Amino acid sequence: MKTLGLIGGMSWESTALYYRHINEMTRKRLGGLHSASLLLWSFDFAQIAERQHAGDWQGAAALMIDAAKRLEQGGADAFLICTNTMHRMADDVQAATGIPLLHIADATARAVVGAQVKRPVLLATRFTMEQDFYKERLRRNFGLDVVIPDDAGRDLVHNVIYDELCKGIVNDASKSAYLTEIERLRRENGADGVIMGCTEITMLIGQEDIDLPVFDSTLLHAASAVDFALA
Protein backbone atom coordinates (compact mmCIF):
# COMPACT_ATOMS: atom_id res chain seq x y z
CA MET A 1 0.00 0.00 0.00
CA LYS A 2 1.31 3.42 -0.96
CA THR A 3 1.08 6.35 1.45
CA LEU A 4 -1.17 9.26 0.46
CA GLY A 5 -0.57 12.84 1.58
CA LEU A 6 -3.68 14.97 2.08
CA ILE A 7 -3.56 18.77 2.02
CA GLY A 8 -6.74 19.54 3.90
CA GLY A 9 -8.51 21.94 6.20
CA MET A 10 -10.06 23.84 3.27
CA SER A 11 -12.47 23.34 4.92
CA TRP A 12 -12.03 20.62 7.54
CA GLU A 13 -15.69 19.70 6.97
CA SER A 14 -14.86 18.19 3.59
CA THR A 15 -11.44 16.92 4.70
CA ALA A 16 -13.28 14.74 7.21
CA LEU A 17 -15.23 13.28 4.28
CA TYR A 18 -11.98 12.49 2.46
CA TYR A 19 -10.59 10.70 5.51
CA ARG A 20 -13.71 8.61 5.89
CA HIS A 21 -14.13 7.81 2.19
CA ILE A 22 -10.51 6.76 1.69
CA ASN A 23 -10.47 4.55 4.75
CA GLU A 24 -13.85 2.98 4.00
CA MET A 25 -12.85 2.21 0.41
CA THR A 26 -9.54 0.73 1.55
CA ARG A 27 -11.25 -1.53 4.06
CA LYS A 28 -13.79 -2.62 1.43
CA ARG A 29 -11.01 -3.49 -1.00
CA LEU A 30 -8.67 -5.23 1.45
CA GLY A 31 -11.04 -6.45 4.15
CA GLY A 32 -10.35 -7.20 7.77
CA LEU A 33 -8.81 -4.43 9.84
CA HIS A 34 -7.16 -2.68 6.91
CA SER A 35 -7.23 1.09 6.63
CA ALA A 36 -5.36 3.62 4.50
CA SER A 37 -1.79 4.81 5.02
CA LEU A 38 -2.26 8.59 5.24
CA LEU A 39 -0.44 11.77 6.13
CA LEU A 40 -2.55 14.89 6.67
CA TRP A 41 -1.56 18.56 6.64
CA SER A 42 -4.61 20.53 7.75
CA PHE A 43 -4.65 24.31 7.31
CA ASP A 44 -6.31 26.95 9.41
CA PHE A 45 -8.81 27.74 6.65
CA ALA A 46 -9.13 31.39 7.68
CA GLN A 47 -5.56 31.94 6.43
CA ILE A 48 -6.45 30.44 3.04
CA ALA A 49 -9.83 32.14 2.65
CA GLU A 50 -8.33 35.56 3.38
CA ARG A 51 -5.82 35.09 0.56
CA GLN A 52 -8.49 33.78 -1.82
CA HIS A 53 -10.77 36.77 -1.36
CA ALA A 54 -7.85 39.22 -1.48
CA GLY A 55 -6.68 37.71 -4.77
CA ASP A 56 -3.34 36.78 -3.18
CA TRP A 57 -2.95 33.55 -5.11
CA GLN A 58 0.84 33.75 -4.96
CA GLY A 59 0.71 33.81 -1.17
CA ALA A 60 -1.73 30.91 -1.18
CA ALA A 61 0.52 28.96 -3.53
CA ALA A 62 3.47 29.41 -1.17
CA LEU A 63 1.46 27.88 1.67
CA MET A 64 0.38 24.98 -0.53
CA ILE A 65 3.92 24.29 -1.72
CA ASP A 66 5.18 24.25 1.85
CA ALA A 67 2.46 21.76 2.82
CA ALA A 68 3.19 19.51 -0.16
CA LYS A 69 6.91 19.47 0.63
CA ARG A 70 6.20 18.55 4.25
CA LEU A 71 4.08 15.62 3.09
CA GLU A 72 6.77 14.52 0.65
CA GLN A 73 9.42 14.70 3.37
CA GLY A 74 7.12 12.71 5.64
CA GLY A 75 7.07 9.82 3.18
CA ALA A 76 3.98 10.37 1.01
CA ASP A 77 4.08 8.62 -2.37
CA ALA A 78 1.53 11.03 -3.88
CA PHE A 79 -0.61 13.87 -2.60
CA LEU A 80 -4.10 15.29 -2.93
CA ILE A 81 -5.30 18.87 -2.56
CA CYS A 82 -8.59 18.26 -0.75
CA THR A 83 -10.48 21.13 -2.35
CA ASN A 84 -11.36 22.12 -5.90
CA THR A 85 -10.59 25.84 -5.66
CA MET A 86 -6.99 25.46 -4.56
CA HIS A 87 -6.24 23.46 -7.71
CA ARG A 88 -5.78 26.94 -9.18
CA MET A 89 -2.18 26.52 -8.02
CA ALA A 90 -1.91 22.82 -8.85
CA ASP A 91 0.75 23.22 -11.55
CA ASP A 92 2.97 25.34 -9.29
CA VAL A 93 2.62 22.93 -6.38
CA GLN A 94 3.30 19.93 -8.58
CA ALA A 95 6.40 21.58 -10.07
CA ALA A 96 7.83 22.15 -6.59
CA THR A 97 7.55 18.51 -5.51
CA GLY A 98 8.94 15.18 -6.63
CA ILE A 99 5.80 13.10 -6.06
CA PRO A 100 2.64 13.08 -8.18
CA LEU A 101 -0.40 15.25 -7.53
CA LEU A 102 -3.66 13.36 -8.06
CA HIS A 103 -5.81 16.05 -9.70
CA ILE A 104 -9.45 16.37 -8.65
CA ALA A 105 -10.65 17.68 -12.03
CA ASP A 106 -9.23 14.65 -13.84
CA ALA A 107 -10.87 12.19 -11.47
CA THR A 108 -14.20 13.99 -11.84
CA ALA A 109 -14.00 14.42 -15.61
CA ARG A 110 -13.26 10.75 -16.23
CA ALA A 111 -16.53 9.87 -14.51
CA VAL A 112 -18.44 12.52 -16.47
CA VAL A 113 -17.10 11.23 -19.78
CA GLY A 114 -17.78 7.65 -18.72
CA ALA A 115 -21.43 8.55 -18.14
CA GLN A 116 -21.62 10.13 -21.63
CA VAL A 117 -22.52 13.52 -20.18
CA LYS A 118 -21.54 16.41 -22.48
CA ARG A 119 -22.81 19.64 -20.86
CA PRO A 120 -22.40 19.35 -17.08
CA VAL A 121 -23.32 22.15 -14.72
CA LEU A 122 -20.32 23.17 -12.62
CA LEU A 123 -21.36 24.22 -9.10
CA ALA A 124 -18.41 25.53 -7.12
CA THR A 125 -16.91 28.60 -5.51
CA ARG A 126 -17.02 31.74 -7.57
CA PHE A 127 -13.26 31.35 -8.13
CA THR A 128 -13.67 27.90 -9.66
CA MET A 129 -16.72 28.82 -11.74
CA GLU A 130 -15.29 32.03 -13.15
CA GLN A 131 -11.58 31.36 -13.60
CA ASP A 132 -10.21 29.05 -16.27
CA PHE A 133 -7.97 26.70 -14.29
CA TYR A 134 -10.74 24.12 -13.77
CA LYS A 135 -13.35 24.45 -16.49
CA GLU A 136 -10.77 24.91 -19.24
CA ARG A 137 -9.04 21.72 -18.11
CA LEU A 138 -12.38 19.93 -18.50
CA ARG A 139 -12.90 21.42 -21.95
CA ARG A 140 -9.36 21.00 -23.24
CA ASN A 141 -8.52 17.56 -21.89
CA PHE A 142 -11.94 15.91 -21.85
CA GLY A 143 -14.06 17.76 -24.43
CA LEU A 144 -16.73 18.84 -21.94
CA ASP A 145 -18.93 21.88 -22.61
CA VAL A 146 -19.16 23.18 -19.07
CA VAL A 147 -22.23 25.19 -18.01
CA ILE A 148 -22.00 27.67 -15.15
CA PRO A 149 -24.71 29.74 -13.46
CA ASP A 150 -25.25 33.41 -14.28
CA ASP A 151 -23.93 36.10 -11.94
CA ALA A 152 -26.81 35.82 -9.48
CA GLY A 153 -26.55 32.06 -9.51
CA ARG A 154 -22.82 32.19 -8.88
CA ASP A 155 -23.39 34.48 -5.92
CA LEU A 156 -25.91 32.04 -4.50
CA VAL A 157 -23.71 28.99 -4.88
CA HIS A 158 -20.56 30.73 -3.59
CA ASN A 159 -22.20 32.32 -0.56
CA VAL A 160 -23.81 29.10 0.60
CA ILE A 161 -20.41 27.39 0.46
CA TYR A 162 -18.55 29.98 2.55
CA ASP A 163 -21.33 31.21 4.83
CA GLU A 164 -22.91 27.85 5.56
CA LEU A 165 -21.27 24.62 4.38
CA CYS A 166 -17.71 25.51 5.42
CA LYS A 167 -19.15 26.21 8.87
CA GLY A 168 -20.99 22.90 9.00
CA ILE A 169 -24.41 24.49 8.40
CA VAL A 170 -26.79 22.56 6.14
CA ASN A 171 -29.85 24.64 5.33
CA ASP A 172 -33.02 23.32 3.66
CA ALA A 173 -33.69 26.67 2.00
CA SER A 174 -30.22 26.64 0.45
CA LYS A 175 -30.75 23.10 -0.77
CA SER A 176 -33.98 24.14 -2.45
CA ALA A 177 -32.24 27.15 -4.04
CA TYR A 178 -29.47 24.94 -5.43
CA LEU A 179 -31.99 22.51 -6.91
CA THR A 180 -33.95 25.37 -8.47
CA GLU A 181 -30.75 26.71 -10.07
CA ILE A 182 -29.86 23.30 -11.47
CA GLU A 183 -33.33 22.92 -12.99
CA ARG A 184 -33.06 26.36 -14.56
CA LEU A 185 -29.72 25.50 -16.15
CA ARG A 186 -31.11 22.27 -17.51
CA ARG A 187 -34.15 24.02 -18.97
CA GLU A 188 -32.38 27.09 -20.35
CA ASN A 189 -28.88 25.78 -21.14
CA GLY A 190 -29.40 22.12 -21.93
CA ALA A 191 -27.33 20.87 -18.99
CA ASP A 192 -27.28 17.07 -18.84
CA GLY A 193 -25.36 16.47 -15.59
CA VAL A 194 -24.13 18.16 -12.42
CA ILE A 195 -20.55 18.42 -11.16
CA MET A 196 -20.39 19.17 -7.45
CA GLY A 197 -17.18 21.09 -7.98
CA CYS A 198 -16.73 22.15 -4.39
CA THR A 199 -15.91 19.45 -1.87
CA GLU A 200 -18.50 20.73 0.63
CA ILE A 201 -21.50 20.60 -1.74
CA THR A 202 -21.90 16.88 -1.12
CA MET A 203 -23.10 17.89 2.37
CA LEU A 204 -26.10 19.67 0.80
CA ILE A 205 -27.25 17.78 -2.28
CA GLY A 206 -26.71 14.39 -3.89
CA GLN A 207 -27.89 12.03 -6.57
CA GLU A 208 -31.05 11.28 -4.62
CA ASP A 209 -32.15 14.91 -5.06
CA ILE A 210 -31.62 15.28 -8.82
CA ASP A 211 -32.78 13.30 -11.85
CA LEU A 212 -29.62 14.15 -13.81
CA PRO A 213 -26.31 12.32 -13.31
CA VAL A 214 -24.49 13.84 -10.34
CA PHE A 215 -20.71 13.76 -9.94
CA ASP A 216 -19.43 14.15 -6.40
CA SER A 217 -15.88 15.47 -6.82
CA THR A 218 -14.99 14.59 -3.21
CA LEU A 219 -15.98 10.94 -3.57
CA LEU A 220 -14.46 10.58 -7.04
CA HIS A 221 -11.17 12.17 -5.93
CA ALA A 222 -11.00 9.87 -2.92
CA ALA A 223 -11.68 6.84 -5.12
CA SER A 224 -8.90 7.78 -7.53
CA ALA A 225 -6.53 8.10 -4.58
CA VAL A 226 -7.40 4.62 -3.33
CA ASP A 227 -6.87 3.23 -6.84
CA PHE A 228 -3.38 4.77 -6.84
CA ALA A 229 -2.53 3.59 -3.33
CA LEU A 230 -3.57 0.00 -3.97
CA ALA A 231 -2.29 -0.39 -7.54
LINGIHU-V794019 format. One record per residue. N is the residue number from 1. PHI is phi in degrees with one decimal (* if undefined). NEAR is the number of other ideal C-beta (glycine too) atoms within 10 Angstrom. D_LAST is the distance of its C-alpha to the last C-alpha in whole Angstrom. Layout:
# LINGIHU-V794019
N|PHI|NEAR|D_LAST  N|PHI|NEAR|D_LAST
This chain:
# LINGIHU-V794019
1|*|15|8  2|-81.9|14|8  3|-93.6|17|12  4|-101.7|25|13  5|-101.8|28|16  6|-110.4|24|18  7|-96.5|26|21  8|-124.4|24|23  9|81.6|21|27  10|-132.2|27|28  11|-97.1|25|29  12|-67.0|17|28  13|-58.6|18|28  14|-81.6|24|25  15|-61.6|22|23  16|-61.5|14|24  17|-66.4|20|22  18|-56.8|23|19  19|-58.9|20|19  20|-67.9|11|20  21|-58.2|21|17  22|-64.4|23|14  23|-70.3|16|16  24|-64.4|14|17  25|-65.4|19|13  26|-64.9|22|12  27|-63.1|14|15  28|-63.8|10|15  29|-74.6|14|11  30|-102.6|14|12  31|78.0|8|16  32|58.1|6|19  33|-98.6|6|19  34|-67.3|14|15  35|-144.9|14|15  36|-79.2|24|13  37|-90.6|15|14  38|-132.4|19|16  39|-120.6|18|18  40|-126.6|18|21  41|-110.0|21|24  42|-113.7|17|26  43|-77.8|22|29  44|-75.5|10|32  45|-61.9|19|32  46|-57.4|10|36  47|-64.6|13|35  48|-74.2|20|33  49|-60.7|18|35  50|-60.3|12|38  51|-69.8|17|37  52|-58.2|20|35  53|-75.4|11|39  54|-88.1|10|40  55|72.7|10|38  56|-89.5|12|37  57|-72.5|18|34  58|-64.9|10|34  59|-64.3|15|35  60|-65.4|24|32  61|-61.8|19|30  62|-61.3|16|31  63|-64.5|18|30  64|-66.4|25|26  65|-63.4|17|26  66|-60.7|14|27  67|-64.3|22|25  68|-62.8|24|22  69|-65.4|17|23  70|-63.0|15|24  71|-66.3|25|20  72|-61.7|18|19  73|-63.9|11|22  74|-79.0|12|21  75|111.7|11|18  76|-66.7|24|15  77|-90.1|17|12  78|-160.8|18|13  79|-139.0|27|15  80|-121.6|25|16  81|-95.7|27|20  82|-84.8|29|21  83|-168.6|28|24  84|-75.6|29|24  85|-58.5|26|28  86|-75.7|25|26  87|-71.3|21|24  88|-56.4|22|28  89|-103.1|20|27  90|-57.9|19|23  91|-64.1|13|24  92|-66.1|16|26  93|-68.0|24|24  94|-61.9|17|21  95|-65.2|9|24  96|-90.4|16|25  97|-125.5|18|21  98|-107.2|8|19  99|-120.1|18|16  100|-73.5|12|14  101|-94.6|20|16  102|-89.8|20|14  103|-83.4|20|17  104|-65.9|27|18  105|-65.7|23|20  106|-67.8|17|18  107|-60.9|21|16  108|-69.9|28|19  109|-63.9|26|21  110|-59.9|15|18  111|-69.1|19|19  112|-62.6|22|23  113|-62.3|15|22  114|-62.0|10|21  115|-88.9|14|24  116|61.8|9|26  117|-86.4|21|28  118|-111.4|15|30  119|-125.0|15|32  120|-77.9|27|30  121|-70.8|30|32  122|-107.8|27|30  123|-102.8|31|31  124|-166.0|26|31  125|-65.3|26|33  126|-58.8|20|35  127|-60.7|19|34  128|-71.9|28|31  129|-70.9|22|33  130|-93.9|14|35  131|-86.3|14|34  132|-89.8|10|32  133|-59.7|18|28  134|-103.8|29|27  135|-66.9|23|29  136|-69.4|12|29  137|-63.4|18|25  138|-65.9|22|25  139|-71.9|14|28  140|-70.4|10|27  141|-90.5|14|24  142|-129.0|15|24  143|71.0|10|27  144|-90.0|22|28  145|-98.0|15|32  146|-74.6|22|31  147|-107.7|22|34  148|-122.7|20|35  149|-63.5|23|38  150|-72.4|13|41  151|-59.2|9|43  152|-65.1|9|44  153|-65.8|20|41  154|-65.5|19|39  155|-59.1|12|41  156|-57.1|18|40  157|-62.0|26|36  158|-62.6|20|36  159|-66.7|13|39  160|-62.9|24|37  161|-60.7|25|34  162|-80.5|18|36  163|-86.3|12|39  164|-124.6|17|37  165|-63.5|22|34  166|-66.3|21|33  167|-102.0|12|36  168|79.6|12|34  169|-95.8|13|37  170|-117.0|15|36  171|-113.8|13|39  172|-62.3|8|40  173|-65.4|9|43  174|-68.1|20|40  175|-59.3|15|38  176|-61.1|12|40  177|-65.7|16|41  178|-61.3|23|37  179|-65.1|15|38  180|-64.8|12|41  181|-65.6|19|39  182|-62.1|24|37  183|-63.2|14|39  184|-63.5|15|41  185|-68.7|23|39  186|-67.8|19|38  187|-68.7|9|42  188|-93.1|10|43  189|-120.9|15|40  190|70.6|11|38  191|-62.9|24|35  192|-123.4|18|33  193|-173.2|23|30  194|-134.6|29|29  195|-96.5|32|26  196|-83.2|27|27  197|-88.8|29|26  198|-134.4|30|27  199|-67.6|31|25  200|-86.1|25|28  201|-62.3|26|29  202|-60.0|18|27  203|-72.1|21|29  204|-104.3|23|32  205|-133.9|21|31  206|-156.6|14|29  207|-57.6|13|28  208|-66.4|7|31  209|-96.7|14|34  210|-135.5|17|33  211|-96.6|10|34  212|-113.4|17|32  213|-61.1|17|28  214|-114.9|22|27  215|-120.6|25|23  216|-85.9|23|22  217|-62.4|28|21  218|-63.1|25|20  219|-65.1|20|18  220|-66.7|21|16  221|-64.4|25|15  222|-61.2|30|14  223|-64.6|16|12  224|-65.6|19|11  225|-67.8|28|10  226|-66.0|21|8  227|-57.1|13|6  228|-64.2|15|5  229|-65.8|21|6  230|-103.3|14|4  231|-68.9|7|0
